[in-house]
Amino acid sequence: MRQPLIAGNWKMNKTPEEGVAFINELKENFPKTDAEAVITPTALAITAMQEAAKGTDIKIGAQNAHFEDAGAFTGEISPQSLASIEVPYVIVGHSERRDIFHETDEDVNKKTKAILDHGMTPIICVGESLETREAGKDQEWVAGQVKAALANLSDEEVSKTVIAYEPVWAIGTGKTASADDAETMIAHIREVVFEVAGQEASDAVRILYGGSVKPANVAELLAKDNIDGALVGGASLEVDSYTALLTGGVA
Ligand SMILES: O=C[C@H](O)COP(=O)(O)O
């Protein structure tokens, strides 16, 4: 049984102080839920939010990490440092990182490996552009990204990863893939994981949907067999909507 995961990706939003205020409010209103609750704030807010979340079920993750532990990489975040402060999850290969910061499939693979080597869990983002979808090449494209991200990992390592399917055209646009379309792609991703790493890994790996997820559509998405949670931007920024996501949303 795969535990649902509701990961909030705050992107470059909220100061550390605002992050702590969010955690304090979330603690007071934390709902009864089967889902694992993860918030990934900006790197500067991680430690203060971890402190605020101590003793609760709220986990604080990171949005990015370099693949090297140390060196001349001005402005980058060391996976070794993230592990040293016990960050459990690190997002890798978000489409904004790929598009704006030119991260390649090879970078995503190296980062995935580095994060696993440090005992953390990568949340590997994949997803097609509207052009690719309209050309009917979305499944092929996403399969290529998944295979590249998982290259040279052991089957056991693959089983520990989380994959997030985020169609680029659905991010921050208000356009969500239909629950059926998301399920079709996510089932395809699970099939690719099976090809790469076998049955056990494909049964174990959690695959999330991301792209304009909100309380109004989360229940339909999570009801699908292969969708194990959500990677959420905008709707994770307010305590009300984040708690609604944790409890399966409201219409
Ligand atoms: O990582 C999260 C995604 O980019 C989705 O963002 P969104 O929920 O604001 O569309």
The ligand as an SDF file (V2000), in Angstrom:
LIG
                    3D

 10  9  0  0  0  0  0  0  0  0999 V2000
    5.4870   21.9530   -8.3390 O   0  0  0  0  0  0  0  0  0  0  0  0
    4.3120   22.3440   -8.4690 C   0  0  0  0  0  0  0  0  0  0  0  0
    3.7880   22.6350   -9.7570 C   0  0  0  0  0  0  0  0  0  0  0  0
    4.6300   23.4450  -10.5080 O   0  0  0  0  0  0  0  0  0  0  0  0
    2.3450   22.9950   -9.8160 C   0  0  0  0  0  0  0  0  0  0  0  0
    2.1170   24.3400   -9.5390 O   0  0  0  0  0  0  0  0  0  0  0  0
    0.5740   24.8390   -9.4610 P   0  0  0  0  0  0  0  0  0  0  0  0
   -0.0980   23.9120   -8.4820 O   0  0  0  0  0  0  0  0  0  0  0  0
    0.6550   26.2430   -8.9640 O   0  0  0  0  0  0  0  0  0  0  0  0
    0.0200   24.7030  -10.8360 O   0  0  0  0  0  0  0  0  0  0  0  0
  1  2  2  0
  2  3  1  0
  3  4  1  0
  3  5  1  0
  5  6  1  0
  6  7  1  0
  7  8  2  0
  7  9  1  0
  7 10  1  0
M  END
$$$$
